[in-house]
Amino acid sequence: MFTSVMVTQYLARAILVVQLALGILFWTGHADGLIDVHAVVGLLLVLTLWVSATLGIRRGAPIPIAVLAVLWSIGMVILGGTQAEILPGAAHPVVQVAHLLVGIVAVGLVEALARAGRERETSAV
């Protein structure tokens, strides 16, 4: 039986795989034409974070984790939208690695919200 929370977890995991594959293609100089796809999939991860935060709160996850997820998602949009202009030149790989880590943490937040909500439901029974 799939729950809404499980769907968000699987979606976040799938997004991570897609984004990692696209990122590798970009870093190796291939598929620059797919940058817009990467951005749209990134926005899907932002929406997944919002849904996870909402579901997490409804299931009793700690509010600070949900707030962090929403704030993190806003930071994701800002970083993703401005990444090309930050530290251009030889230092730009630092921004690219930060971009990668921000995405990985976002998926971790989805997982944390699911786990926290599940633990609260289990302890309430």
PEURPE-V644488 format. One record per residue. N is the residue number from 1. PHI is phi as a letter, one per 20 degrees, with the letter a starting at -180 (NA if undefined). PSI is psi in degrees with one decimal (NA if undefined). D_LAST is the distance of its C-alpha to the last C-alpha in whole Angstrom. Layout:
# PEURPE-V644488
N;PHI;PSI;D_LAST
N;PHI;PSI;D_LAST
This chain:
# PEURPE-V644488
1;NA;123.9;19
2;e;132.7;20
3;d;167.6;18
4;g;-37.8;20
5;f;-42.7;18
6;f;-38.9;20
7;f;-43.7;23
8;f;-37.5;23
9;f;-49.6;23
10;f;-37.8;25
11;f;-45.3;28
12;f;-41.2;28
13;f;-42.1;29
14;f;-41.3;31
15;f;-41.9;33
16;g;-45.1;33
17;f;-45.7;35
18;f;-45.3;37
19;f;-37.9;38
20;f;-43.1;39
21;f;-45.7;41
22;f;-42.2;43
23;g;-41.9;43
24;f;-42.3;45
25;f;-41.0;47
26;f;-44.5;48
27;f;-28.9;48
28;e;6.1;51
29;n;17.5;53
30;d;156.5;52
31;m;31.3;50
32;g;-22.5;51
33;f;-9.7;51
34;e;11.6;47
35;f;-38.7;46
36;f;-36.4;46
37;f;-43.5;43
38;g;-41.9;42
39;f;-43.5;41
40;f;-42.1;40
41;f;-35.8;37
42;f;-40.8;36
43;f;-32.6;36
44;f;-37.3;33
45;f;-38.5;31
46;g;-47.1;32
47;f;-38.3;30
48;f;-38.9;27
49;f;-42.5;27
50;f;-44.6;27
51;f;-42.4;24
52;f;-40.6;22
53;f;-44.0;22
54;f;-48.1;21
55;f;-39.3;18
56;f;-45.6;17
57;f;-42.4;18
58;f;-27.9;16
59;e;2.2;13
60;n;13.8;13
61;f;151.1;15
62;g;133.3;18
63;g;-37.9;21
64;g;-33.8;23
65;f;-41.4;22
66;f;-42.0;23
67;f;-43.6;26
68;g;-41.4;27
69;f;-43.0;27
70;f;-45.1;29
71;f;-40.1;31
72;f;-42.3;32
73;f;-35.7;32
74;f;-42.9;35
75;f;-35.8;36
76;f;-44.4;36
77;f;-43.5;38
78;f;-48.6;41
79;f;-45.7;41
80;f;-37.8;42
81;f;-21.7;44
82;d;0.8;46
83;g;-42.3;46
84;f;-27.4;49
85;e;-11.2;51
86;e;127.4;49
87;l;60.0;51
88;f;156.5;54
89;n;-146.5;56
90;f;-26.4;55
91;e;-5.3;52
92;f;-30.5;50
93;g;-25.9;48
94;f;-42.8;47
95;f;-39.6;45
96;f;-41.0;44
97;f;-40.8;42
98;f;-41.9;41
99;g;-45.1;40
100;g;-48.3;38
101;f;-36.9;36
102;f;-41.5;35
103;f;-40.4;34
104;f;-42.3;32
105;f;-37.3;30
106;g;-44.6;29
107;f;-37.9;28
108;f;-36.6;26
109;f;-39.3;25
110;g;-46.0;23
111;f;-43.0;22
112;f;-41.1;20
113;f;-42.0;19
114;f;-45.2;17
115;f;-44.4;16
116;f;-42.7;15
117;f;-40.0;13
118;f;-40.7;11
119;f;-38.5;10
120;f;-41.9;9
121;f;-40.1;7
122;f;-42.2;6
123;f;-21.9;5
124;f;-18.5;4
125;e;NA;0
